[in-house]
């Protein structure tokens, strides 16, 4: 799901080395964030995620409730 080479390159460009454990922690964190976004979509009754409904996936309900 995550392109490890791109992730490593971002940190490398900033002079930071990543250990395998740190890399695994980042992957786990990102997967949890994706899972939470999917749950937010389900709770917000979003059937298809679009740029217009992306704020719901992020959990920003105020914009959704204004409509």
DOTORDREN-929860 format. One record per residue: residue in three letters; x negated, y negated, z negated of N, C-alpha, C, CB in turn. Coordinates in steps of 0.02 Angstrom, whole numbers, padded with zeros to 5 digits, always signed. Glycine has a CB too. Example, Ala and Ser with C-alpha at 12.3 -4.5 7.8 and 13.67 -1.06 7.14 Angstrom:
<recs>
ala-00660+00284-00390-00615+00225-00390-00660+00165-00390-00565+00224-00452ser-00642+00112-00354-00684+00053-00357-00645-00002-00394-00704+00030-00286
</recs>
This chain:
<recs>
unk-00041+00059+00000+00000+00000+00000-00044-00063+00000+00047+00000-00061unk-00095-00062-00041-00140-00120-00045-00203-00103-00006-00157-00138-00119unk-00226-00150+00034-00288-00138+00071-00346-00155+00024-00290-00182+00136unk-00379-00102+00002-00433-00109-00047-00490-00151-00020-00459-00040-00067unk-00506-00144+00044-00562-00182+00072-00548-00256+00070-00577-00160+00144unk-00486-00276+00084-00468-00347+00081-00472-00373+00010-00398-00359+00110unk-00447-00332-00038-00450-00351-00108-00522-00360-00131-00414-00299-00151unk-00564-00313-00115-00635-00318-00133-00667-00379-00102-00673-00254-00112unk-00651-00393-00039-00680-00450-00004-00661-00516-00037-00658-00450+00070unk-00599-00522-00059-00577-00584-00092-00620-00596-00154-00503-00580-00111unk-00628-00544-00196-00669-00552-00256-00742-00563-00238-00661-00491-00301unk-00767-00528-00187-00836-00536-00166-00850-00607-00143-00852-00486-00109unk-00803-00637-00107-00811-00706-00083-00818-00755-00140-00751-00725-00039unk-00792-00737-00199-00796-00781-00257-00852-00758-00305-00730-00783-00293unk-00892-00711-00282-00950-00689-00322-00932-00644-00381-00986-00748-00347unk-00876-00608-00376-00854-00565-00431-00856-00492-00408-00783-00585-00455unk-00889-00451-00448-00890-00379-00433-00832-00345-00467-00957-00347-00455unk-00804-00295-00435-00747-00258-00463-00770-00187-00481-00688-00256-00413unk-00756-00167-00542-00768-00097-00560-00709-00056-00535-00779-00089-00638unk-00718+00009-00533-00664+00053-00512-00605+00047-00559-00689+00126-00508unk-00618+00043-00624-00563+00036-00672-00525-00029-00662-00591+00040-00744unk-00561-00084-00650-00527-00148-00638-00486-00145-00574-00579-00205-00634unk-00513-00114-00523-00478-00106-00460-00413-00066-00470-00523-00072-00408unk-00417-00013-00509-00357+00027-00523-00306-00012-00563-00376+00091-00561unk-00329-00054-00610-00284-00095-00649-00248-00146-00605-00322-00131-00704unk-00284-00175-00558-00254-00223-00511-00201-00188-00469-00308-00256-00466unk-00217-00129-00443-00169-00091-00403-00107-00074-00443-00201-00027-00376unk-00116-00052-00505-00058-00037-00548-00016-00099-00561-00082-00007-00615unk-00048-00155-00574-00012-00217-00587+00029-00239-00527-00061-00273-00608unk-00002-00235-00468+00033-00255-00407+00092-00208-00394-00015-00254-00347unk+00083-00144-00406+00138-00097-00396+00196-00112-00444+00114-00025-00406unk+00180-00130-00507+00232-00149-00555+00269-00212-00532+00202-00160-00625unk+00232-00260-00503+00263-00321-00478+00311-00306-00420+00210-00371-00456unk+00290-00262-00375+00334-00242-00320+00396-00207-00346+00297-00196-00270unk+00387-00164-00395+00444-00129-00425+00493-00180-00456+00420-00079-00478unk+00467-00229-00491+00509-00280-00522+00546-00321-00469+00467-00326-00567unk+00512-00336-00414+00544-00373-00360+00602-00333-00331+00494-00389-00305unk+00593-00268-00322+00646-00225-00296+00705-00223-00345+00620-00154-00283unk+00690-00220-00410+00744-00220-00460+00781-00286-00458+00715-00208-00531unk+00745-00342-00453+00777-00408-00448+00823-00412-00387+00724-00463-00444unk+00801-00384-00332+00843-00383-00271+00906-00343-00284+00804-00353-00211unk+00899-00285-00315+00957-00243-00329+01005-00279-00375+00935-00176-00361unk+00979-00310-00429+01022-00346-00476+01054-00408-00444+00981-00367-00538unk+01019-00438-00396+01046-00496-00362+01089-00479-00302+00990-00541-00340unk+01102-00413-00292+01143-00389-00238+01114-00408-00169+01214-00417-00245unk+01049-00406-00164+01015-00421-00100+01007-00356-00062+00946-00456-00112unk+01038-00352-00005+01034-00291+00036+00974-00294+00084+01098-00283+00077unk+00955-00354+00104+00898-00362+00149+00858-00423+00125+00920-00371+00224unk+00795-00412+00110+00752-00467+00087+00731-00510+00146+00690-00440+00049unk+00747-00574+00142+00731-00622+00195+00696-00682+00162+00795-00645+00234unk+00668-00727+00202+00639-00787+00172+00690-00827+00131+00611-00832+00227unk+00753-00823+00150+00805-00860+00114+00821-00828+00046+00868-00864+00156unk+00810-00763+00039+00825-00728-00024+00763-00709-00064+00866-00667-00010unk+00705-00730-00040+00642-00710-00073+00639-00735-00145+00583-00738-00034unk+00669-00792-00159+00668-00819-00227+00704-00772-00276+00702-00888-00230unk+00752-00734-00252+00786-00685-00295+00738-00629-00314+00849-00657-00260unk+00699-00606-00266+00649-00554-00279+00598-00577-00331+00614-00533-00215unk+00584-00642-00330+00536-00669-00378+00567-00680-00447+00507-00735-00353unk+00633-00673-00451+00667-00681-00514+00688-00753-00529+00624-00658-00569unk+00688-00795-00477+00708-00864-00485+00782-00870-00468+00666-00912-00439unk+00824-00858-00518+00896-00854-00508+00929-00922-00501+00927-00817-00566unk+00898-00975-00525+00931-01040-00525+00952-01061-00455+00885-01093-00556unk+00909-01050-00407+00925-01068-00337+00983-01025-00311+00863-01059-00292unk+00984-00962-00332+01037-00916-00312+01104-00936-00342+01020-00844-00333unk+01104-00959-00405+01165-00975-00440+01195-01042-00416+01153-00976-00514unk+01155-01085-00384+01179-01149-00359+01230-01140-00303+01121-01192-00336unk+01226-01085-00266+01269-01076-00207+01338-01060-00226+01242-01022-00164
</recs>
